[in-house]
Amino acid sequence: MNNANSASTGILYVVATPLGNLRDISQRAIEVLKEVDLVVAEDTRRTRQLLSYLRIHVQTESYHGDSSSAKLQWIIAQLLAGRSAALLSDSGTPAVSDPGAELVQQAVNNGIQVVPIPGPSAVTAAFSVAGITASGFVFAGYPPRKTSEKRRFLEQVAAHSSPVVLYEAPHRVAETLQQLADICPERRIVIARELTKLHEQIQYGSAAELAETIAGKEPQGEFTVVLNPAPQPSPSHQVSNEDIKEAVIAMLEAGLSRRDTARIIELLTGLSRNEAYELVQKPDVGETKLPGATEASN
């Protein structure tokens, strides 16, 4: 429950903006940007280009990963004083693997109402064209920068039973793809860059194929990488006592000796030699409880 008193404090709007194609801006986002007192942006230069395109004139302030605590507190003070603000990232949805998340958390902690204005997102855009049939996916953000930490991170990502979406910077994407090729060379992945822009590129293939494609190049633009889920072992077939008894009878009727039949049952079920031999002697009784076997259902 949000206890913010919007009558005495401003509202922080978290506004999704175009990934590249400015026509993807929503009508609601435009209305909010026209009405707020302040726009807080990761890169004010890029944001001013968007505002200029929309013919909106509003005060802009930078807030990014290197911003000081004093800047954060100044923005919160503006909101507490009753001024409304829009939080924007460089592109897409703010506060998703983005320093804006700290501002949102501080606003919530101070009882300031936070309102999402949904729109473009590189995560959902890339996943929508990955062609993966799944009920959900995991968003892993950016891999760690240190090679050893990145390796452990990617090993965990590659072992996940759900599809995984992650971001990567252009100067690190070749190394990341090579590590994925080392960990899971045959895994199908999708890499998307410059989404919605003039040089948009979406590539499909195995980790090994795409690592080779990128190797030695100097790619431009932020990358979104989608990994298919790790192959899961097939569930072992649950065998009932009745199944085993029917198999014993079938082997005996086929002409196998009791000794050979008992040996096969011993190997397949984990029963001791004596237990398997007893079962073969009296397959119609079958009181022996088989390891891992289920009771036959009616």
N, C-alpha and C positions, 0 to 999 in steps of 0.2 A: 504494500500500500504506500502510495506517495503522499506524504503529509505536507508537501510544498505549498506555501501560500503565495500563489501567483499574483495576488493583489498588491503585495508588498515587495516581492522580489521579481527579478526578470526571469525569463525562460531561456534555457539553453536548447537550441534546436540542433540536432545532429543531422546534417543535410548531405545526402548522397548526390554527387555531381558526376558528369560524364567521364567515362574512361578516356575518351579522345574525341568522339563525335559529339559536338556541342548540341546537336539536335536531340540528344538523348536526355536532356534536362527535363524534369517533370514540371507541369504547370504549378503544382503545389510548392515545389522547391523555389520557383521563380517568385511566387507570392511571398514566401517567407523571407527570401533575400531582400525583397523590396521593403519589408516591414521592420526588420530588425535594426537595432541601433549600432550593432558591431558585428563584423565578420572575423572570426578567428581562423586563420588558415595556416597549413603546414608550410606552404610556399606562397607568399603574398603576390609574387610576380605572376605566377600561373593563375591565381585566383582573380587578380585584376583583369587579366585577359578575358576570363569568363564573365566577370561583371561588366566589362566594356561591351562584350558581345550582347549582353542582356540590357545594356543601357541603364545600369543600376549604379548609383553613386552612394557609397556607404563607407564608413570608417573601417579599415582593415588593420588587424594586428597579427603578427606571426606567433605561432606556437608549434614547436617541433621538438625532436628528441634532445636537442642541446639547449632548449630554453631553460632559464633559471627558475628556481622556486619562487622568486619574487614576481616573475611574469605570471606564473600560475595564480598566485595569490591576488595579483592585480585584476586578472580576469574575473576571479570569483567575487572580488569586491565590487566590480561593475555590475555583476548579476545581483548581488545582494542589495545594491543601491537601486535596483528596479530597472536597469537597462537589459534588454533582451539581446541575445547573441546567437549567431549561427556558427557551428563548428564544421569546417571543411578540411578534407585531406587533399593531397595533390590531385587525386582522382578517385572515383568510386565511393564506397561507403566508409566514412571515418570511424575511428576507434576499433577497427578490425586489424590486428597486428600493426598497430599505429599508436603513436604517443598520445593521441587525443583521448585514449581510454583513461588516462590519469586525470584529465580535466573532467571527464564525465563522472568519475568516481568522487572527485572532490566536490562537484556540484551536488551529487546525491547526498554526500555526507553533510553538506551545509543546508539541506532542505530545499534545494533549488529544483524546480520542475525540469525534467529532461524529456524532450519530445523527439522521437525519431521521424525523419522525413525520408522514407525509403526510396531506393532507386538503383542505379547501376552498381554492380559488384563484379570484380574480376573473378572471384571465387565461383559464383553461380554461373557466370557467363562461360567460363572454361569448362565447368562440369557439365553444363547443358549440351555441349557439343562433343563430349568425350564418348558418348555411346555406351555408357556403363549402366546396366540394369541393376539397380540397388535401391534399397529403401532409405538409404542415407549415406553420408560420407563424413570423414574426419578432416577438419581444417587444421593444419599443423603450423601455419605461419611461415616464417623464415628459418632455415636451418642455422645452427650456430656457425660462427665464422672460423673457429679453430678446427683444423682438419680432423684431429682425433675425436673431438666432441661431435663434429658433423657426422663422422663415420658411425658413431653409436646412435645418433639421432636417426640417420637413414636406415640403419639396420632395424630399428624399432618400427619405422614407417613401413619398410618393406615387409615386415612380418604381420602387419595389421590385417585383420579379417574383413575390414571395410575399405572402400576406396579412400584414398588420401589425397587432399589438395594442399599444395604448398606454394609459397612464393620464392623467387630467387632473383638476385640482382644480375645484370648482364655480365659483369666482370667475374662472377663466381659460378655462373650456370654451367660452364664446360666442366669444371671440377666436380660439381654436384652430379651431373649426368654420368661422368666417368665412375664415380663411386657407386652410383646405382647400377651401372653396368657390371661392376665387380661383384656386387651383392646379389643382384637378381637379373642377369643378362637377358633372360627371355621374357621378363615381365613386360606386358603391354603398357605403355604410357602415352600421354598426350602432353605436348608442350605448346603453350599459346603465348604469343607476344604481340604487343601493340594492338590489343583488342579494340575493335571499332575504329581504328585509325586507318590512314591511307595504306600503310604497309603492314596491315594485319597478317599474321602468319600462324597457322595452326598445323602442327605436324603430329602424325601418328606413327607408332612403330614400337619395337622392343627397346628396352633400355640400352642395349648394346648398339642397335642401329642408330638411335638418336644421339648417343654419345659420339659416335663416329662422325655423324653429320655436323655436329657443332664443333668438334675438335679443331683447333687451329684457327678458328674464326674469331672475329671481334663483334659479337652480336650486340644490337642496340635494343633498348627498351626493356621494361620489367617483364619477367617471365612468370607465368602461372603453370605449374606442373601437376598433372593428375595421374596418379598411379592406380592401376587396377588392384583389387584386393589380392592378398596372398592366397594361393591355392590351399584349400583346407582338406585334410585327410578325410577320406570317405568313412562314414560311421561303420563300425564293425557290425556285421549281421548278427542279430540276437537269435541264438539257436535254443529251442526249447528241448526239454527232456524227450518229448514225443518225437521231435525231429531226429534226435540221435537214435532212438529206438527203431524208427523207420529205416534209417540208414544202415543199422546193423542187420536188420532183417533182409534188406535189399542186397547187401554184400554176401550174406550167407546163401541167399537164393541164387545169386549169380555164380556160386561155386567157390567163393573164397573160403579158406579154412578158418576155423574159429581163432586160431593163433594169429593169422595174418589180419583178420578183422579186428581183433583186440589191439594189435599193434597200431593199426591205422587210427582207431578210436583214441588210444593213448596219446598219439602225436597231435591229433586235432583238438582234443578237449582238455588236456592237462591232467586227466585222471591218472592215478597210479596204475602200474601194470596189473596188480591184483583186482583193482576196481574195474578196469576195462575188461578184464577176462571174465569177471563175475557178470558184467552187463551182457557180454556176448553169450554166456551160458544160459541166461534167462532174459532175453530181450523183451519178452512179453510182460515181465514183471516191472523191471526198470525202476526200482526204489532208490537207486543211487542218484544223489544230487550232483549234477554236473557243474563244474566251475564256469561261471559266466553265463550259464544257461538260464532261460526264463521259463516260467511255468506256462504250459499251453493254455491259451484262453479258449473259453467256450463260445 
